[in-house]
Amino acid sequence: MRKFAFMVFVWLSTFYPIPSISLPAEDVQLVTDAQYFETARKMIREAKSSIRVMMFEMGYYEKYPNTPSNLLIKELIEAKRRGVKVEVILEVKEGDDRTTKRNHMAGKILSEGGVEVIYDPLFKTMHAKSLVADEQWSLIGSTNWVFSSLTSNNEVSVLIKSRELAKSFIDYFNQVKTTGTKK
């Protein structure tokens, strides 16, 4: 009987998706293209207690120290030095693909700067691109922290001021964090 009930649930959820949860927000702003860099930088600079970043791809370019992604990485390290709790979760895969190489380099720089870096498990792709600051501001969208995403791609994100949404993101962040590893 349980198996039948489960099959019915799966079949119904295919045609009748489970509704999303609505959370209150004080402010919602659209952030497109190059606006992302300044928005993220401001969030990091103004953070007082905590910053959590989940990023599919984060690039640090040794030959180009002033690229936008390098500057955001440096801002995270500076926030840590100011006493802000900074945690980052990055994607990794088996092998030496571009994303894994970039994320290991960025993770190394961040770790050397005192930032806690977690790599997601190999059995699951962490494709999120989010930044949550001070448990109230959430920046969620398509932008990776790599040169092309921050300078020339068409990207769209949303900046949301909502303690409830930030709490939900932090809960999710912590859930993913428990499955990851430090290197």
Secondary structure as GFF3:
##gff-version 3
##sequence-region A 1 183
A	DSSP	alpha_helix	2	15	.	.	.	ID=ss1
A	DSSP	beta_strand	27	32	.	.	.	ID=ss2
A	DSSP	alpha_helix	35	46	.	.	.	ID=ss3
A	DSSP	beta_strand	50	55	.	.	.	ID=ss4
A	DSSP	alpha_helix	68	81	.	.	.	ID=ss5
A	DSSP	beta_strand	85	90	.	.	.	ID=ss6
A	DSSP	alpha_helix	98	112	.	.	.	ID=ss7
A	DSSP	beta_strand	116	119	.	.	.	ID=ss8
A	DSSP	beta_strand	129	133	.	.	.	ID=ss9
A	DSSP	beta_strand	137	141	.	.	.	ID=ss10
A	DSSP	alpha_helix	147	151	.	.	.	ID=ss11
A	DSSP	beta_strand	156	161	.	.	.	ID=ss12
A	DSSP	alpha_helix	163	179	.	.	.	ID=ss13
###
